[in-house]
């Protein structure tokens, strides 16, 4: 049995190597480092993959060709190459690569994050744009964000903490035969996770459906997001199944809240290491609002330095350092190099954001560099939310929520490091760039805010 399995693995590997050699013959591929049989360049990746890929780009150029097992990869680390990918070739790279995660965790690749580019994805994008992320929808939901922010303030008094991270592609996606020998039991773990997550999401839908069917929703009461989705489902039940709805709800838990909390953790860590900037934004808040008035969404335009801090945090620590992977639907050219159909595109936003050719003192925390630039820099040198058709649809909400929450924490509490040492900024990177050590800091309510805090 072992001999048969080894023979199958060898035949499988030779097949993919020969297929790759034939497809790339007589092609003008980008520069590529030496590779290993079967693994390709997977051995070059470290835990901090964005840093490892930056080193490869520094050595081989801003457009680098890599082979992750049987998967061809185009690594882009310059604004000009990113612009070619997401401007003139935006449709070509509008797809996502297939993976075990997209199949199991993404409801068979039907969620807005994993769905192939086409009519189904366009329907989901249109729905989320109208129901969640339009200017009118964001304005209508401002009271909810304010309520949740105040809940955060109340919880801080009693202390709460959470942390998580995930990856979008697994080793077995690149070396598929490992799935047949039970490598890390990847699919089993994902399926167990999905069962728990699916049960939780289905419970939310059933609860909202029971509320509607029981007539407990008050006339004129603002509908929840799930209730609005159930109304859409009633109009087209064959298309908007519970699975489609669960995929849309999942978007709010992952992209809508988790990534924002990580950005806030990085921002507070940076501010604790730079007390001058922390005092500066605190003074900006105090100068615009009396002690008896808490921040609201509508106040954020009065706090340009707070927005600079958030942008600078996203520059240094973009939540998705390699964005979300794309894949080419046909052959194309990027800056004169051939890119074959089915190539995975990785854009190293982290490396672009720290390129010394693009930024003055790129490793330094300097919020002032964003002064007077409301939405970030022109071009493709600041792309924390991605660009093009598959850019993050919730960037507007993320900026509002992170600004409101971070500003409220600074307005309500005094913050200090635990000791004289700086806050550890070591990274853990998968799909999400999070801190290796959760932030621990000292805080106390500000005396000038005690009156209003006691009323929360």
NULUM-18451 format. One record per residue (C-alpha): y, x negated, z negated; residue in three letters. Coordinates in steps of 0.25 Angstrom, whole numbers, padded with zeros to 4 digits, always signed. Example, Ala and Ser with C-alpha at 12.3 -4.5 7.8 and 13.67 -1.06 7.14 Angstrom:
2
-0018-0049-0031Ala -0004-0055-0029Ser 
This chain:
456
+0000+0000+0000Unk +0010-0011-0004Unk +0006-0018+0009Unk +0009-0006+0017Unk +0022-0004+0010Unk +0027-0018+0013Unk +0023-0017+0027Unk +0031-0004+0029Unk +0043-0010+0022Unk +0042-0023+0031Unk +0041-0014+0044Unk +0053-0005+0039Unk +0062-0017+0036Unk +0059-0024+0050Unk +0062-0010+0057Unk +0075-0009+0051Unk +0079-0024+0053Unk +0075-0023+0068Unk +0082-0010+0069Unk +0095-0017+0064Unk +0094-0029+0073Unk +0092-0020+0085Unk +0104-0011+0082Unk +0113-0023+0079Unk +0109-0032+0091Unk +0121-0035+0100Unk +0131-0028+0090Unk +0144-0034+0085Unk +0141-0032+0070Unk +0150-0036+0059Unk +0148-0049+0052Unk +0136-0049+0042Unk +0130-0058+0031Unk +0116-0063+0032Unk +0106-0052+0028Unk +0092-0051+0022Unk +0080-0044+0029Unk +0079-0029+0025Unk +0090-0030+0014Unk +0101-0034+0024Unk +0113-0037+0015Unk +0109-0029+0003Unk +0107-0041-0005Unk +0122-0045-0004Unk +0126-0032-0012Unk +0129-0033-0026Unk +0131-0023-0037Unk +0146-0023-0033Unk +0143-0021-0018Unk +0158-0019-0015Unk +0160-0034-0019Unk +0148-0039-0012Unk +0152-0032+0001Unk +0166-0038-0001Unk +0161-0052-0002Unk +0153-0049+0011Unk +0165-0044+0018Unk +0173-0056+0013Unk +0163-0065+0020Unk +0159-0058+0032Unk +0172-0050+0035Unk +0177-0036+0033Unk +0167-0029+0042Unk +0153-0034+0038Unk +0139-0029+0043Unk +0128-0028+0032Unk +0114-0023+0032Unk +0110-0015+0020Unk +0095-0015+0022Unk +0093-0006+0035Unk +0108-0001+0034Unk +0119-0007+0042Unk +0132-0008+0034Unk +0146-0011+0039Unk +0155-0016+0028Unk +0170-0015+0029Unk +0180-0022+0020Unk +0193-0021+0028Unk +0203-0010+0030Unk +0203-0012+0045Unk +0188-0010+0046Unk +0188+0002+0037Unk +0199+0008+0045Unk +0190+0007+0058Unk +0178+0013+0051Unk +0186+0025+0045Unk +0196+0027+0056Unk +0191+0025+0070Unk +0176+0026+0066Unk +0178+0036+0055Unk +0168+0046+0061Unk +0158+0035+0064Unk +0158+0031+0049Unk +0159+0045+0043Unk +0144+0046+0039Unk +0138+0042+0027Unk +0125+0033+0026Unk +0112+0040+0023Unk +0107+0036+0009Unk +0097+0041-0001Unk +0109+0045-0010Unk +0115+0053+0001Unk +0102+0061+0003Unk +0098+0063-0012Unk +0111+0063-0019Unk +0119+0068-0007Unk +0111+0081-0005Unk +0105+0075+0008Unk +0118+0070+0012Unk +0126+0083+0012Unk +0137+0080+0002Unk +0151+0076+0007Unk +0149+0062+0003Unk +0135+0060+0010Unk +0135+0070+0022Unk +0135+0064+0036Unk +0148+0066+0044Unk +0147+0079+0051Unk +0150+0094+0049Unk +0144+0095+0035Unk +0152+0084+0030Unk +0165+0089+0036Unk +0162+0103+0030Unk +0160+0096+0016Unk +0173+0088+0018Unk +0181+0100+0022Unk +0176+0108+0010Unk +0179+0097+0000Unk +0193+0094+0006Unk +0196+0109+0005Unk +0190+0113-0008Unk +0192+0100-0016Unk +0201+0089-0011Unk +0212+0096-0003Unk +0226+0095-0009Unk +0226+0110-0013Unk +0212+0108-0020Unk +0216+0096-0027Unk +0229+0103-0032Unk +0221+0115-0037Unk +0211+0107-0044Unk +0222+0099-0051Unk +0220+0107-0064Unk +0205+0103-0065Unk +0208+0089-0064Unk +0219+0090-0074Unk +0209+0097-0083Unk +0198+0087-0081Unk +0208+0075-0084Unk +0212+0082-0097Unk +0197+0083-0100Unk +0196+0068-0098Unk +0207+0066-0108Unk +0200+0074-0118Unk +0187+0067-0116Unk +0193+0053-0117Unk +0197+0057-0131Unk +0182+0058-0134Unk +0178+0047-0124Unk +0169+0049-0112Unk +0164+0040-0101Unk +0156+0041-0089Unk +0152+0031-0078Unk +0143+0032-0065Unk +0141+0026-0052Unk +0132+0027-0039Unk +0129+0021-0026Unk +0128+0028-0013Unk +0117+0020-0006Unk +0105+0014-0012Unk +0097+0001-0009Unk +0086+0010-0003Unk +0096+0016+0008Unk +0097+0002+0014Unk +0082-0002+0012Unk +0075+0012+0014Unk +0061+0007+0013Unk +0064+0005-0002Unk +0064+0020-0004Unk +0049+0020-0001Unk +0046+0010-0011Unk +0054+0017-0022Unk +0065+0007-0024Unk +0072+0010-0036Unk +0067+0025-0035Unk +0080+0028-0028Unk +0077+0041-0023Unk +0071+0046-0035Unk +0083+0042-0044Unk +0092+0049-0034Unk +0084+0062-0033Unk +0084+0062-0049Unk +0099+0061-0049Unk +0101+0071-0038Unk +0092+0081-0045Unk +0101+0080-0058Unk +0114+0080-0050Unk +0110+0092-0041Unk +0106+0100-0053Unk +0120+0098-0060Unk +0127+0101-0047Unk +0118+0114-0045Unk +0121+0118-0059Unk +0136+0117-0056Unk +0135+0126-0044Unk +0126+0136-0051Unk +0135+0137-0062Unk +0147+0140-0053Unk +0139+0150-0044Unk +0135+0157-0057Unk +0149+0158-0061Unk +0153+0164-0048Unk +0141+0174-0047Unk +0144+0178-0061Unk +0158+0181-0058Unk +0163+0172-0070Unk +0173+0165-0060Unk +0187+0171-0064Unk +0195+0177-0053Unk +0206+0168-0049Unk +0200+0156-0056Unk +0200+0143-0049Unk +0186+0140-0043Unk +0179+0128-0046Unk +0174+0118-0035Unk +0160+0123-0036Unk +0164+0138-0036Unk +0172+0135-0023Unk +0160+0128-0017Unk +0151+0140-0020Unk +0161+0149-0013Unk +0160+0141+0000Unk +0145+0141-0002Unk +0145+0156-0002Unk +0152+0156+0011Unk +0142+0146+0018Unk +0129+0146+0009Unk +0120+0140+0019Unk +0129+0128+0021Unk +0135+0126+0007Unk +0122+0125-0001Unk +0122+0121-0015Unk +0118+0107-0011Unk +0131+0106-0002Unk +0139+0111-0014Unk +0133+0101-0024Unk +0136+0090-0014Unk +0151+0094-0015Unk +0151+0096-0030Unk +0145+0082-0031Unk +0157+0076-0023Unk +0166+0081-0035Unk +0157+0074-0046Unk +0156+0061-0038Unk +0168+0059-0029Unk +0177+0068-0037Unk +0176+0063-0051Unk +0167+0051-0053Unk +0174+0042-0043Unk +0188+0046-0050Unk +0183+0043-0064Unk +0178+0029-0059Unk +0192+0026-0053Unk +0199+0030-0066Unk +0190+0021-0074Unk +0194+0009-0064Unk +0208+0013-0065Unk +0208+0013-0080Unk +0201+0000-0081Unk +0211-0006-0072Unk +0223-0001-0080Unk +0217-0006-0093Unk +0216-0020-0087Unk +0231-0018-0082Unk +0239-0012-0094Unk +0252-0014-0087Unk +0247-0005-0076Unk +0242+0005-0086Unk +0255+0006-0093Unk +0263+0007-0080Unk +0255+0020-0076Unk +0256+0025-0090Unk +0271+0024-0090Unk +0271+0031-0076Unk +0264+0042-0082Unk +0272+0043-0095Unk +0285+0042-0087Unk +0281+0054-0078Unk +0275+0063-0089Unk +0279+0067-0103Unk +0268+0066-0114Unk +0265+0081-0114Unk +0261+0082-0099Unk +0248+0077-0094Unk +0246+0072-0079Unk +0242+0082-0068Unk +0238+0080-0054Unk +0252+0084-0049Unk +0258+0073-0057Unk +0251+0061-0051Unk +0262+0059-0040Unk +0271+0055-0051Unk +0262+0043-0055Unk +0261+0034-0043Unk +0257+0022-0052Unk +0245+0029-0056Unk +0241+0032-0042Unk +0243+0017-0039Unk +0233+0014-0051Unk +0223+0023-0045Unk +0224+0017-0031Unk +0224+0003-0036Unk +0211+0007-0044Unk +0205+0012-0031Unk +0208+0000-0024Unk +0202-0010-0034Unk +0190-0001-0037Unk +0188+0010-0027Unk +0177+0019-0032Unk +0169+0018-0019Unk +0171+0003-0016Unk +0163+0004-0003Unk +0168+0018+0000Unk +0156+0027+0003Unk +0147+0022+0014Unk +0149+0027+0029Unk +0139+0025+0040Unk +0142+0024+0055Unk +0137+0036+0064Unk +0138+0028+0077Unk +0141+0014+0082Unk +0155+0009+0080Unk +0164-0003+0079Unk +0172-0008+0068Unk +0182-0019+0071Unk +0174-0024+0083Unk +0160-0024+0075Unk +0149-0015+0079Unk +0145-0005+0068Unk +0131+0002+0071Unk +0128+0017+0069Unk +0122+0019+0055Unk +0130+0008+0049Unk +0135+0010+0034Unk +0149+0007+0032Unk +0154+0002+0019Unk +0169+0000+0017Unk +0172-0009+0005Unk +0184-0003+0000Unk +0184-0011-0012Unk +0185-0024-0004Unk +0196-0018+0005Unk +0204-0014-0008Unk +0203-0029-0013Unk +0205-0036+0000Unk +0216-0047-0003Unk +0221-0046+0012Unk +0224-0031+0009Unk +0229-0031-0005Unk +0238-0040-0014Unk +0230-0045-0026Unk +0219-0035-0023Unk +0211-0038-0036Unk +0223-0034-0044Unk +0226-0021-0050Unk +0239-0018-0044Unk +0242-0003-0044Unk +0256-0006-0038Unk +0250-0009-0025Unk +0249+0006-0022Unk +0263+0009-0026Unk +0270+0018-0016Unk +0256+0020-0009Unk +0252+0034-0013Unk +0239+0035-0005Unk +0235+0020-0005Unk +0237+0010+0006Unk +0237+0013+0021Unk +0225+0009+0029Unk +0212+0006+0024Unk +0214-0004+0013Unk +0214+0006+0002Unk +0202+0016+0004Unk +0196+0020-0010Unk +0192+0034-0005Unk +0188+0029+0009Unk +0194+0034+0022Unk +0190+0042+0034Unk +0182+0055+0035Unk +0173+0051+0023Unk +0184+0047+0014Unk +0183+0052+0000Unk +0188+0067+0001Unk +0192+0067-0014Unk +0202+0055-0014Unk +0214+0065-0017Unk +0207+0071-0029Unk +0202+0057-0034Unk +0216+0052-0034Unk +0222+0064-0041Unk +0210+0064-0052Unk +0211+0049-0055Unk +0226+0050-0056Unk +0226+0061-0065Unk +0215+0056-0074Unk +0220+0042-0075Unk +0234+0046-0077Unk +0230+0056-0088Unk +0222+0045-0095Unk +0234+0036-0095Unk +0243+0046-0099Unk +0235+0051-0111Unk +0229+0038-0117Unk +0232+0024-0120Unk +0222+0015-0114Unk +0217+0001-0118Unk +0206-0009-0115Unk +0195-0010-0126Unk +0199-0025-0128Unk +0207-0036-0122Unk +0197-0038-0110Unk +0200-0031-0097Unk +0192-0019-0093Unk +0179-0024-0085Unk +0181-0020-0070Unk +0167-0024-0066Unk +0162-0014-0055Unk +0149-0007-0052Unk +0149-0003-0038Unk +0140+0007-0030Unk +0146+0018-0022Unk +0156+0019-0034Unk +0164+0007-0040Unk +0163+0009-0055Unk +0165+0000-0067Unk +0153-0008-0072Unk +0158-0005-0086Unk +0164+0008-0090Unk +0178+0008-0094Unk +0180+0007-0109Unk +0194+0008-0114Unk +0202+0012-0127Unk +0212+0024-0126Unk +0219+0033-0135Unk +0228+0045-0133Unk +0243+0041-0131Unk +0251+0046-0142Unk +0261+0053-0132Unk +0250+0061-0127Unk +0243+0066-0140Unk +0250+0079-0139Unk +0245+0084-0126Unk +0231+0077-0128Unk +0229+0085-0140Unk +0230+0098-0131Unk +0220+0094-0121Unk 
